[in-house]
């Protein structure tokens, strides 16, 4: 582990090899590399420190690396697309290969025109970062028709966090559950510093950014919406339910459409993710009642003043994020069964499967259980898996450090520690 100094303070450098590898694999492929993710998750550091170091170590001259950070006041004039394009052209003094590292591209209006012009030049390889998914996907994907190559960056996985944590697993796990994985948080020493930092950037960076970018008039509404979503991570909900909550508990009118738009804005800023519900037996998506998870739990907890620390839902959110980091497509599963009620009548029931996980032709069904000590709890977790009519692997992730094992029904049971610290843990 090496350290570097930034603004007088010592910051730990965290290896982010998986993302570096993705950049290396895409180098010189003739496409625009678009690095996306929530603000402050390490995109700029990945590009301007880790990837730049890789280029220099592999023989690229410093004067063939063009760096522009558009969110810095020193580059304000370069937010003008014509000025920026001229600056890039003027910097390219010969026919050798140049590498353009362009940070927070959404600060430039009509940036897609600049990038399109650069695509026509054979001796420049372009890397851009951005912090708004709609903005980037709608403009870049449409404009370049398959010539944009997205690399999604997340806050630190638990394994990345643990690699620089000064303490044992249990302390690291407790810290991660409370304060999340934003890289800056790792360098802060006291709990007070971490809490203040997270509260401050939620209000003054993330929420402010969403409000300003989307020209939201009623600031109170979206603030309360964030609180509602933060209080209900992993619980199925929809705009109608949320509107009813506003009406009954807050005596506020908040239309379904406005709620739906505001949720989209939060998702576009990578603050939250939506998980669709999938009918496993019927092999179809169920439109109603999505689940929402926070990209960083530290931000979620800070928003709630660290009051709601329910380990079951937090653990579920961490597993969800980890699966996304590993590149899986993740849905929430529903299994329809018929059962008998107290009077013996045949009734239809829905059983939940926490996650239906897909990658290529591989599929896993995953349950997340904080506590499996009682027989009742075991039956609850296993029952939905028992009713899945296929032979894909079924996994139960439990709290603690239990090594994986298979029970008599063929279900794999593994501890959270094993799941998080072994990148191929699902292949057991």
HUFEN-V673149 format. One record per run of one state. SS is the DSSP state (~ for helix, > for strand, _ for the rest). FROM is the first residue (numbers start at 1). TO is the last residue. If there is no record, write none. Layout:
SS:FROM:TO
SS:FROM:TO
//
This chain:
_:1:2
>:3:6
_:7:8
>:9:12
_:13:16
~:17:26
_:27:31
>:32:36
_:37:42
~:43:57
_:58:61
~:62:64
>:65:69
_:70:72
~:73:79
_:80:80
~:81:91
_:92:97
>:98:103
_:104:104
~:105:107
_:108:110
~:111:119
_:120:123
>:124:130
_:131:132
~:133:144
_:145:147
>:148:152
_:153:157
~:158:163
_:164:168
~:169:179
_:180:182
~:183:187
_:188:190
~:191:213
_:214:218
~:219:231
_:232:236
>:237:237
_:238:238
~:239:249
_:250:255
~:256:268
_:269:271
>:272:279
_:280:283
>:284:294
_:295:296
~:297:303
_:304:310
~:311:325
_:326:328
>:329:340
_:341:345
>:346:359
_:360:361
>:362:369
_:370:374
~:375:386
_:387:392
>:393:398
_:399:404
>:405:406
_:407:411
>:412:415
~:416:421
_:422:424
~:425:427
_:428:428
//
